Amino acid sequence: MKTNTATATKSSSNSSSGKQKAKPALQDVSKLTPIQKAQLAKAANKKAGVSTSKPKRNPLPQFKAPADFKPHFLEVTVRTEADGLLATSIRAIRFQGRYDPDAEDKKKSDMSAYDMTTMIGIQARLAGLTFKPTNDRKYPVELKNRSAVKGSMRLPASTTFKLLLRINRRKADETLSVAIKTVWQGVKNKAGRVSGVELEKTDPICRMFRRAARFMPAAFKNVQAPPARRRKKADEIEE
């Protein structure tokens, strides 16, 4: 009887341990949202000891501001060709003091008249950051529902864009920093006139241009100050 009791106890123990080792029911991942799938994968990687952290990026080179540098706003206008890539034409207007598109002429300076080197640097970085290898896919000109468009695309064909840049100097190390504050797109109204429409921060084209700000300081490493405006003498005015 003792042997039978021990055997029964052992059998009962094996049965209960077998229930504990039973695998949990598999989860139907097809019904999960993309965020839930990502969370599930992250948890599985963590449990397996797999690192999910991104590799550290090397910091970008820093560029010292010229000795005569003064922080300023710069309005840059560019246009795309029929292939969605930036054309060679570029216009850059430097503002004295705060940004005011209706400021009087003495507070605005056309950079093409005195600093083409900086303008070429600006154009090169904008063209590099907006370049996409495919010619068959371009963002639509219409602003509505453009955020829903997915995938790598070029800028809209034959479209004008205006960017407001703020060029600063960091106090800590005297290096340059650039921020792209606003992006406008030229939109033709029903009367056929083109006016600038400010793009929302979530617009993919606005985000594409704003990414260029990280690489823009190099373009201003030798930026020139606008030529000094001399006041005309009274006798010159009379003549």
C-alpha positions in Angstrom: 0.0 0.0 0.0 2.9 2.4 0.8 4.4 1.8 -2.7 1.1 2.5 -4.4 0.6 5.7 -2.4 4.1 6.9 -3.3 3.5 6.1 -7.0 0.2 8.0 -7.0 1.9 11.0 -5.3 4.7 11.0 -7.9 2.2 10.7 -10.7 0.2 13.6 -9.3 3.3 15.7 -9.0 4.3 15.0 -12.6 0.8 15.9 -13.8 0.8 19.2 -11.9 4.3 20.1 -13.1 3.2 19.3 -16.7 0.4 21.8 -16.4 2.8 24.5 -15.2 5.1 24.0 -18.2 2.3 24.3 -20.7 3.0 27.0 -23.3 0.7 30.1 -23.3 -1.6 30.5 -26.2 -0.1 32.3 -29.2 -1.2 35.9 -29.7 -2.8 36.8 -33.1 -0.4 39.6 -34.2 -2.4 40.3 -37.4 -5.0 42.1 -35.2 -2.4 44.3 -33.5 -1.7 47.9 -34.5 1.8 48.9 -35.8 2.6 50.5 -32.4 1.6 47.3 -30.6 3.7 45.2 -32.9 6.7 47.4 -32.3 6.2 47.2 -28.5 5.9 43.5 -28.7 9.1 43.2 -30.8 10.9 45.5 -28.4 9.9 43.4 -25.4 11.0 40.2 -27.1 14.4 41.7 -28.0 14.8 43.0 -24.4 14.0 39.5 -23.1 16.5 37.9 -25.5 19.2 40.4 -24.5 19.3 42.1 -28.0 20.1 45.8 -27.9 17.6 48.0 -29.7 19.4 51.3 -29.2 20.5 53.2 -32.3 24.3 53.5 -32.9 25.7 56.8 -31.9 26.0 59.4 -34.7 29.2 61.2 -35.1 28.7 64.9 -34.4 28.7 67.3 -37.4 31.6 69.6 -37.8 31.3 73.0 -36.2 32.2 76.3 -38.0 33.5 79.4 -36.4 31.6 82.7 -37.2 33.6 85.4 -39.0 35.0 88.2 -36.8 32.6 90.7 -38.2 29.6 88.4 -38.1 26.2 89.7 -36.9 23.1 87.5 -36.4 20.5 88.2 -39.0 17.5 86.9 -40.9 17.8 85.8 -44.5 15.0 85.2 -46.9 15.9 82.6 -49.6 13.8 82.0 -52.7 14.3 78.9 -54.9 12.4 77.2 -57.7 12.2 73.6 -59.0 12.5 72.5 -62.6 10.1 70.2 -64.4 12.0 67.2 -62.9 11.4 68.3 -59.3 15.0 69.2 -58.6 16.1 72.7 -57.6 16.9 75.1 -60.5 20.1 77.1 -60.6 18.3 80.4 -59.8 18.3 81.5 -56.2 17.5 84.8 -54.5 18.7 85.7 -51.0 17.7 88.9 -49.1 19.4 89.8 -45.8 17.5 91.8 -43.3 18.8 94.3 -40.8 17.2 93.8 -37.4 13.9 91.9 -37.2 12.3 90.2 -40.2 9.8 92.4 -42.0 9.0 91.5 -45.6 7.7 95.1 -46.1 10.8 96.8 -44.6 12.2 99.8 -46.4 15.0 99.2 -48.8 17.8 100.5 -46.5 17.1 97.6 -44.2 17.4 94.9 -46.9 20.4 93.8 -48.9 20.5 91.5 -51.9 23.2 89.0 -51.3 23.8 88.4 -55.0 25.4 91.9 -55.2 28.2 91.2 -52.7 28.4 87.5 -51.5 27.8 84.9 -54.3 30.0 82.4 -52.5 27.6 82.1 -49.6 24.6 81.9 -51.9 26.3 78.9 -53.8 26.8 77.2 -50.4 23.1 77.6 -49.5 22.0 76.3 -52.8 24.3 73.3 -52.7 23.0 72.2 -49.3 19.3 72.7 -50.1 19.8 70.8 -53.4 21.6 68.0 -51.6 19.0 67.5 -48.8 16.0 67.7 -51.2 17.5 65.4 -53.9 15.7 62.0 -54.4 16.9 59.5 -57.1 13.5 58.7 -58.5 12.1 60.9 -61.3 8.7 59.2 -61.3 7.5 60.2 -57.9 7.0 63.8 -56.9 4.9 65.4 -54.2 1.7 67.0 -55.5 1.5 70.7 -55.9 -1.8 70.8 -53.9 -1.3 71.3 -50.2 -4.4 69.4 -49.2 -3.8 65.8 -47.9 -0.1 66.0 -48.9 0.9 64.7 -45.4 -0.8 61.4 -46.2 1.6 60.7 -49.1 4.2 58.1 -48.2 7.5 57.2 -49.6 10.6 58.9 -51.0 9.6 61.7 -53.4 11.0 64.8 -55.1 9.7 68.3 -54.7 6.7 69.3 -56.9 7.7 70.3 -60.4 8.0 74.0 -61.5 7.2 75.3 -58.0 8.6 78.3 -56.1 9.5 78.1 -52.4 10.6 80.8 -50.0 12.5 80.0 -46.8 13.2 82.2 -43.8 16.5 81.5 -42.2 17.9 82.8 -38.9 21.7 82.7 -38.7 23.1 82.9 -35.2 26.4 82.6 -33.3 26.6 80.4 -30.2 28.0 82.3 -27.2 29.7 79.2 -25.7 32.1 78.5 -28.6 31.5 81.3 -31.2 30.3 78.7 -33.7 27.5 79.2 -36.3 24.0 77.9 -36.0 21.2 78.1 -38.6 17.5 77.6 -38.1 14.8 77.5 -40.9 11.9 79.3 -39.3 9.3 79.3 -42.0 8.7 77.7 -45.4 6.3 79.2 -48.0 5.1 77.7 -51.2 4.0 79.7 -54.2 0.4 78.8 -55.0 -1.7 80.1 -57.9 -5.1 81.4 -57.1 -8.2 81.3 -59.3 -7.3 84.7 -60.8 -3.9 83.2 -61.9 -1.8 85.2 -59.4 0.8 83.4 -57.4 1.0 84.1 -53.6 3.0 82.6 -50.8 1.2 80.1 -48.5 3.0 79.2 -45.3 3.4 75.4 -45.0 2.5 73.7 -41.7 5.4 72.1 -39.7 3.9 68.6 -40.4 4.0 69.1 -44.2 6.5 66.7 -45.7 8.0 69.4 -47.9 8.4 71.8 -44.9 10.1 69.0 -43.0 12.4 68.2 -46.0 13.6 71.8 -46.1 14.0 72.2 -42.4 16.3 69.1 -42.2 18.8 71.1 -44.2 19.4 73.5 -41.3 21.7 71.0 -39.6 24.1 71.2 -42.6 23.7 74.9 -43.3 26.4 76.5 -41.0 29.2 75.6 -43.4 27.6 77.8 -46.1 28.1 80.8 -43.8 31.6 80.2 -42.6 32.9 83.1 -44.8 29.7 85.1 -45.0 30.3 88.7 -45.9 28.7 91.7 -44.2 26.6 93.9 -46.5 28.4 96.9 -47.8 28.1 100.0 -45.7 25.6 102.5 -47.0 27.1 106.0 -47.1 24.8 109.0 -46.7 24.8 111.5 -49.6 26.1 114.9 -48.9 23.7 117.9 -49.2 25.6 119.2 -52.2 25.3 115.9 -54.0 21.6 115.7 -53.4 21.2 119.2 -54.8 23.1 118.3 -58.0 
